Amino acid sequence: MMRLFVNGMAASAGGGITYLCNFLPHLSARDDVQTMVALAPGLTNKFPNFANIHFCEPAKSSNALARFVWEQIHLPGLIRKSESGVLLSIGNFAVRNCPVPQLLLSRNALYTSADFYRDLRRRGEFRLSFESRIKASLARRSIFWADLAIAPSQAFARELGSWTGKSVGALHHGFDFEEFFRDQSALPGNIAESLAAHQGAIRLLHVSHYNYYRNFETLFRALSVLKRRMNGRRVKLFLSCKLLAGENPGAYKTDYAVRLIRELGISDDVIQLGHVPYSQLHHLYRSCDVYLSAAYAESFAHPLVEAMACGLPLVVSDTPVHREISGNSALFFERFAPEELADRVQMLASSQLLADTLSSQGLCRVRDFSWKRHVDTIVELAKLAVQNPVNQLACAA
């Protein structure tokens, strides 16, 4: 019986929570693993009871840098106390003096993104830029501290390898059809009403809380272009967030996005649905016609997989990660070119054959992603780490 310690204290929103919500149920199905999961305060109630998975909430601070310091001091003791044989760190930062072999999931593409730092300078976000550079330095060092660093895509693994000069493994995140479509309860009334009110319009969708790297502003500019071009045919952009202070995690400010929407005259065309429960997201995807992403930095882009599973054609920015994950199920545009984005949407709007072809190819592509396979690989790598740290791991990932 292997004992695994999962450091999930960095999972507070977005990708981290999504990862654990998918990872832990499949891990619980393994009868050869006992797991202790460390979480941020208040998150244990997001997960069901598992016979072979136990939770603890040891840290009090939600600040990333303060949490990093706490982990370096206190986490080794918790690992020893739990009698775990392997540490899986899922939040980009490793424990420097880890008492057991350590696997690190490195998945924050912002730390290596020149676009992100340019964006922060343009917005005058100098404090956020400074803090991000500190975290990037710690994330880079963490890759050296871990026995094996793992990226969620080949493209991002190559980027991390160039950044550090160290070999980084790649393991795709997964997808579980049965689990994703399990919840058949209706969408909350206000969300269902917003979708129903725009029947007949071309319904574009972007699923994310507001942040800078998903490049919302290019989506808004493209929507303005489409309004001028579509000869009266209605086009709506649905967001699974609200552009209000305090409504989104992180330090991202929505002021510029709100002002841009108003200046472009698209206030009635950007539909801010707010948070949609993850278990009901499939209803939202299936209520729309095209999935959009203008992100300039991604390490995996899980919403693309979810959209493909729901049969949506994709129009996404031309990045190595987007090309790897979406395969032949997307039309691509230069990440800061709203006119190109609008061109691609028009192509889909004018050709049902093209839309159907991309939809079909997406449904085929999504079958390449499996949470069970992901978990099984993590467990096998953990076992290898116990038997022979470093040497076998570099070859296995």
C-alpha positions in Angstrom: 0.0 0.0 0.0 1.5 3.3 -1.1 0.9 6.4 1.0 0.6 9.6 -1.0 0.5 13.2 0.3 -1.1 15.7 -2.0 -0.3 19.4 -1.4 -3.4 21.1 -2.7 -3.2 24.3 -0.7 -2.7 26.4 -3.8 -6.0 25.3 -5.2 -8.4 28.1 -4.5 -10.2 28.7 -7.8 -10.3 27.9 -11.5 -7.9 25.2 -12.7 -6.7 24.0 -9.3 -10.2 23.2 -8.0 -11.2 21.7 -11.3 -8.1 19.5 -11.2 -8.8 18.1 -7.7 -12.5 17.7 -8.4 -11.6 15.4 -11.3 -8.4 13.8 -9.9 -9.5 12.7 -6.4 -12.6 10.6 -7.4 -10.4 8.5 -9.7 -7.6 8.3 -7.2 -10.2 7.1 -4.6 -10.9 4.1 -6.9 -7.4 2.9 -6.5 -7.3 0.4 -3.6 -3.5 0.4 -3.5 -3.1 4.0 -2.4 -3.9 5.8 0.8 -3.9 9.6 0.4 -3.7 12.7 2.6 -4.7 15.9 0.9 -3.8 19.3 2.4 -6.2 22.1 1.3 -6.7 25.8 1.8 -9.2 26.7 4.6 -12.9 26.0 3.8 -12.3 23.8 0.8 -12.8 20.3 2.4 -16.6 20.6 2.1 -16.3 20.8 -1.7 -15.4 17.1 -1.8 -17.4 14.0 -0.8 -16.1 11.5 1.8 -13.7 9.0 0.3 -12.7 5.8 2.2 -9.0 6.0 1.3 -8.6 9.8 1.1 -8.3 12.1 4.1 -8.2 15.9 4.2 -6.5 18.5 6.4 -6.6 22.3 6.3 -3.3 23.2 8.0 -2.5 26.7 6.7 -4.4 29.9 7.5 -3.0 32.4 4.9 -4.4 32.6 1.4 -1.5 34.8 0.2 0.6 32.7 -2.2 4.0 34.0 -0.9 3.1 33.6 2.8 1.7 30.1 2.0 5.0 29.2 0.3 7.0 30.1 3.3 4.6 28.2 5.6 4.9 25.1 3.4 8.7 25.2 3.5 8.7 25.3 7.3 5.7 23.1 8.3 4.9 20.7 5.4 7.8 18.4 5.9 6.6 17.7 9.4 3.1 17.0 8.2 4.4 14.6 5.6 6.4 12.7 8.2 3.5 12.6 10.6 1.2 11.1 7.9 3.8 8.5 7.2 3.5 9.3 3.5 6.0 7.9 1.0 5.6 10.4 -1.8 4.6 14.1 -2.1 2.5 15.3 -5.1 2.6 19.1 -5.2 -0.1 20.4 -7.6 0.4 24.1 -7.3 3.7 25.0 -9.1 5.8 25.3 -5.9 7.8 22.4 -4.5 9.1 21.8 -1.0 12.8 22.4 -1.0 13.8 19.9 1.7 11.2 17.3 1.1 11.6 14.2 3.3 10.2 11.9 0.6 10.4 11.8 -3.2 8.4 14.6 -4.8 6.4 15.0 -8.0 5.6 18.6 -9.0 2.8 19.6 -11.3 3.9 22.8 -12.9 1.0 24.4 -14.8 1.2 28.2 -14.5 2.0 29.6 -17.9 2.1 33.2 -16.7 5.5 32.8 -15.2 7.1 32.2 -18.6 4.9 34.6 -20.6 6.4 37.7 -22.0 2.9 38.8 -23.1 1.7 38.7 -19.5 4.4 41.0 -18.3 3.9 43.4 -21.2 0.2 43.4 -20.4 0.9 44.2 -16.8 3.1 47.1 -17.7 0.5 48.5 -20.1 -2.1 48.3 -17.4 0.2 49.9 -14.8 0.0 46.8 -12.7 3.5 47.2 -11.3 2.9 45.5 -7.9 1.3 42.5 -9.6 4.2 42.3 -12.0 6.7 42.4 -9.1 4.8 39.7 -7.2 4.5 37.5 -10.3 8.2 37.7 -10.9 9.0 36.6 -7.4 6.6 33.7 -7.8 8.1 32.9 -11.2 11.5 32.7 -9.6 10.2 30.3 -6.9 8.4 28.2 -9.5 11.6 27.9 -11.6 13.6 26.8 -8.5 10.9 24.3 -7.6 11.5 22.5 -10.9 15.0 21.8 -9.6 13.8 20.8 -6.1 11.4 18.2 -7.3 12.4 14.7 -8.3 10.2 15.1 -11.4 8.3 18.2 -12.7 5.3 17.5 -14.9 3.5 19.9 -17.3 0.0 19.3 -18.6 1.0 19.6 -22.2 4.0 18.8 -24.4 4.0 22.4 -25.6 4.3 23.8 -22.0 6.8 21.1 -21.1 9.0 22.3 -23.9 8.6 25.9 -22.7 9.5 25.0 -19.1 12.5 23.0 -20.4 13.8 26.1 -22.3 13.2 28.3 -19.3 15.1 26.0 -16.8 17.4 23.9 -18.9 16.0 20.9 -17.1 13.9 18.0 -18.6 10.2 18.3 -17.8 7.7 15.5 -18.3 4.3 16.0 -19.9 1.0 14.4 -18.9 -2.3 15.7 -20.3 -5.1 16.4 -17.9 -8.1 14.2 -18.5 -11.8 14.2 -19.2 -14.6 12.0 -17.9 -17.7 11.9 -20.1 -19.8 10.1 -17.5 -19.0 12.5 -14.7 -19.1 15.7 -16.7 -22.6 15.0 -18.0 -23.9 13.4 -14.8 -25.8 16.3 -13.4 -29.0 16.7 -15.4 -30.6 19.3 -13.1 -31.7 22.5 -14.8 -29.5 25.6 -14.9 -30.4 28.3 -12.3 -33.4 30.3 -13.4 -31.6 33.6 -14.1 -29.0 31.8 -16.3 -31.6 29.8 -18.2 -33.7 32.9 -18.8 -30.6 34.8 -20.1 -29.9 32.0 -22.6 -33.6 31.7 -23.7 -33.9 35.5 -24.2 -31.3 35.3 -27.1 -32.7 32.4 -29.1 -31.9 33.0 -32.8 -28.7 34.9 -32.1 -25.2 33.5 -32.8 -24.3 32.6 -29.3 -20.6 32.8 -28.6 -19.2 31.5 -25.3 -16.2 32.0 -23.1 -15.9 30.1 -19.8 -13.5 31.7 -17.2 -13.4 34.0 -14.3 -12.1 37.4 -15.4 -8.3 37.7 -15.7 -5.8 39.4 -18.0 -4.2 36.4 -19.7 -7.5 35.1 -21.1 -7.4 38.4 -23.1 -11.1 39.3 -22.8 -10.6 42.6 -24.4 -9.8 41.0 -27.8 -13.1 39.1 -27.5 -14.9 42.3 -26.9 -13.3 44.1 -29.9 -14.1 41.1 -32.1 -17.7 41.2 -31.0 -17.9 44.9 -32.0 -16.5 44.0 -35.4 -19.0 41.2 -35.9 -21.9 43.5 -35.0 -20.9 45.8 -37.9 -20.4 43.0 -40.3 -23.4 40.7 -39.7 -26.0 42.8 -41.5 -28.4 42.8 -38.6 -28.0 39.3 -37.5 -27.7 39.3 -33.7 -24.4 38.1 -32.1 -24.1 37.6 -28.3 -21.1 36.8 -26.2 -21.9 34.8 -23.0 -19.4 34.9 -20.1 -19.4 32.7 -17.1 -18.4 35.6 -14.8 -19.4 39.1 -14.0 -17.1 42.1 -14.5 -17.6 43.5 -11.0 -15.2 44.2 -8.2 -15.1 41.3 -5.8 -16.8 38.8 -8.2 -13.6 37.3 -9.5 -10.6 35.6 -7.7 -7.2 37.1 -7.8 -6.0 40.6 -8.1 -7.3 41.3 -11.6 -9.2 44.6 -12.1 -12.2 44.8 -14.4 -12.3 48.6 -14.8 -10.7 48.7 -18.2 -12.8 45.8 -19.5 -16.0 47.5 -18.3 -15.0 50.8 -19.9 -14.1 49.1 -23.2 -17.5 47.4 -23.4 -19.2 50.7 -22.9 -17.0 52.5 -25.5 -17.6 49.8 -28.1 -21.3 50.0 -27.6 -21.7 46.3 -26.9 -23.1 46.5 -23.3 -26.3 44.7 -24.4 -24.3 42.1 -26.4 -22.0 40.9 -23.6 -24.1 38.7 -21.4 -22.5 38.3 -17.9 -24.0 35.2 -16.5 -21.9 35.0 -13.5 -20.7 31.7 -11.9 -22.2 28.5 -13.3 -21.8 25.4 -11.1 -19.2 23.1 -12.6 -21.5 20.2 -12.7 -24.0 22.2 -14.8 -21.5 23.7 -17.3 -22.4 21.1 -20.0 -25.9 22.8 -20.2 -24.2 26.1 -20.9 -21.9 24.8 -23.5 -24.7 23.0 -25.3 -26.8 26.2 -25.3 -24.2 28.0 -27.4 -22.9 27.8 -31.0 -19.2 28.6 -30.9 -16.5 28.5 -28.1 -14.0 31.3 -28.1 -10.6 31.8 -26.4 -8.2 34.6 -27.1 -5.8 33.5 -24.3 -2.2 34.5 -24.8 -0.9 32.1 -22.1 -2.2 28.6 -21.3 -0.7 25.4 -20.1 -3.6 23.1 -20.9 -6.9 25.0 -21.5 -9.4 22.6 -20.0 -12.5 24.6 -21.2 -11.5 23.7 -24.8 -11.8 20.0 -23.9 -15.2 20.5 -22.3 -16.4 22.5 -25.3 -15.3 19.8 -27.7 -17.1 17.2 -25.6 -20.3 19.2 -26.0 -19.9 19.4 -29.7 -18.9 23.1 -30.0 -16.6 24.2 -32.8 -13.7 26.2 -31.5 -12.3 29.6 -32.5 -9.1 30.1 -30.5 -5.8 32.0 -30.5 -3.0 30.5 -32.3 -0.7 29.2 -29.6 1.2 25.9 -29.3 -0.9 24.7 -26.4 -4.2 25.5 -28.2 -3.0 23.7 -31.3 -1.9 20.6 -29.2 -5.1 20.4 -27.2 -7.7 21.2 -29.9 -6.1 19.3 -32.8 -8.2 19.7 -35.9 -11.3 20.9 -34.2 -10.5 24.7 -34.2 -10.1 27.7 -36.3 -7.1 29.8 -35.2 -6.4 33.5 -35.2 -3.5 35.7 -34.1 -4.0 36.3 -30.4 -4.3 40.1 -30.5 -6.1 40.4 -33.8 -9.9 40.9 -33.2 -10.5 41.2 -37.0 -9.1 37.8 -37.5 -11.2 36.4 -34.7 -14.3 38.0 -36.3 -13.3 36.5 -39.7 -13.2 33.0 -38.2 -16.6 33.4 -36.6 -18.1 34.6 -39.9 -16.7 31.5 -41.6 -18.5 29.3 -39.2 -21.7 31.3 -39.3 -21.8 31.0 -43.1 -20.9 27.3 -43.4 -22.8 24.7 -41.4 -20.6 22.1 -43.0 -17.5 23.6 -41.5 -19.1 23.9 -38.1 -20.3 20.3 -38.2 -16.9 19.1 -39.4 -15.1 20.9 -36.5 -17.7 19.6 -34.1 -17.2 16.0 -35.2 -13.4 16.3 -35.0 -13.7 17.7 -31.5 -15.8 14.8 -30.3 -13.1 12.5 -31.6 -10.3 14.5 -30.1 -11.7 14.7 -26.6 -11.6 10.9 -26.4 -7.8 11.2 -26.2 -8.1 12.7 -22.7 -8.8 10.4 -19.7 -8.7 11.2 -16.0 -8.4 7.6 -15.2 -5.3 7.3 -17.4 -3.9 10.5 -15.9 -4.4 9.2 -12.3 -3.0 5.8 -13.2 0.2 7.5 -14.6 0.6 9.7 -11.6 0.4 6.6 -9.3 2.9 4.7 -11.4 5.3 7.6 -11.4 4.9 7.9 -7.6 5.7 4.2 -7.2 8.8 4.7 -9.4 9.8 7.6 -7.3 9.8 5.4 -4.2 11.8 2.7 -5.9 14.3 4.8 -7.8 14.0 8.5 -7.6 15.1 10.7 -10.6 16.7 8.2 -13.0 13.6 6.2 -14.0 11.3 9.2 -13.6 13.0 11.2 -16.3 12.4 8.3 -18.8 8.9 7.5 -17.6 7.1 10.8 -17.9 
